[in-house]
Every structure is written in structure tokens, then in C-alpha cells.
Amino acid sequence: MGYRYCPSRITAGAVLFRAGSSQGADDPLEAELRTHVAGGVVRVDLAGNHMSIILDPEGAAALAARLKPFLDGEAGARKGEGV
């Protein structure tokens, strides 16, 4: 058989939430994601680590505040403005 799934490039954009210190312009995850989306990638850096962002009330509130503009469909958020 030997079938291998090969996803096609999507026309939409993507939002990448990164915990902790970012790797800046050399972020390999962001670079890989860009190969799969035609609409661009907006990276949002969050303080803390994966556990503190979810379990700490302040971390969760920060994530919620940064996520809300994207869920609300605000135009500036899609371009990475003000996030």
C-alpha cells in the first residue's frame, strides 16, 4: 500500500502562540508553519511556560487577552497589530 498523507497548503493564515523566550526570526516551528499556510503566520509570544500559561490564573488571563482579538475577528489581529 504505502500511502502517505501529504497535506496541501491552506489559503488561510495561522496564529502561533509561543511560550517562554522566542527564537526570534530564526524560529524553526514558525518557519515550518509558513510552508503550510499561504495567508501568513502571526506569532504571539507569551511569558511563562506551557504549564504556567494554563494553570496560573495570571498566565491564563494573559493568554485569553491575547487570543480574544483573533477569535473576535479583529482585522488588526490578523496582521499581528497590537497583539
C-alpha positions in Angstrom: 0.0 0.0 0.0 2.5 2.6 1.1 0.1 5.6 1.2 1.4 8.6 2.9 -0.7 11.6 3.8 0.6 14.8 2.3 -1.5 17.9 3.3 -1.9 20.6 0.8 -1.1 24.2 1.5 -4.1 26.1 3.0 -5.0 29.6 1.9 -5.8 30.8 5.4 -3.4 32.3 7.9 -2.3 30.9 11.2 -1.6 32.2 14.7 1.3 30.6 16.6 1.3 31.1 20.3 4.8 30.6 21.8 5.5 30.0 25.4 8.7 31.4 27.0 11.5 33.0 25.2 11.0 33.2 21.5 13.7 32.2 18.9 13.0 35.4 17.0 13.3 35.4 13.2 15.1 32.0 13.4 12.2 30.1 15.0 12.1 26.7 13.2 8.5 26.0 14.2 7.3 29.3 12.7 9.4 28.7 9.5 7.9 25.2 9.1 4.3 26.5 9.7 4.9 29.2 7.0 5.4 26.4 4.4 1.9 25.1 5.1 -0.2 28.4 5.1 -0.5 30.9 2.3 -2.2 33.5 4.5 0.9 34.2 6.7 1.7 33.5 10.3 1.3 35.8 13.2 3.5 34.8 16.2 2.3 35.7 19.7 4.9 35.3 22.4 3.6 34.7 25.9 5.6 34.9 29.2 6.0 31.7 31.2 5.9 28.1 30.2 3.2 25.8 28.9 2.0 24.9 32.4 2.1 28.4 33.9 0.1 29.8 30.9 -2.7 27.2 31.5 -2.6 26.7 35.3 -1.7 30.1 36.7 -4.6 32.5 36.7 -2.5 35.4 35.5 -1.0 33.3 32.7 -4.4 32.1 31.6 -5.7 35.6 31.7 -2.8 36.8 29.5 -3.5 34.0 27.0 -7.2 34.8 26.9 -6.5 38.5 26.4 -4.0 37.8 23.5 -6.4 35.2 22.0 -9.6 37.2 22.1 -8.8 39.6 19.2 -8.3 36.6 16.9 -11.5 34.9 18.0 -13.4 38.2 17.6 -12.0 38.5 14.0 -10.4 41.9 14.5 -8.6 43.0 11.4 -5.5 44.2 13.2 -5.1 40.9 14.9 -4.9 39.1 11.6 -2.0 41.2 10.7 -0.3 40.9 14.1 -1.0 44.5 15.0 -1.5 45.2 18.7 -1.1 41.5 19.8 
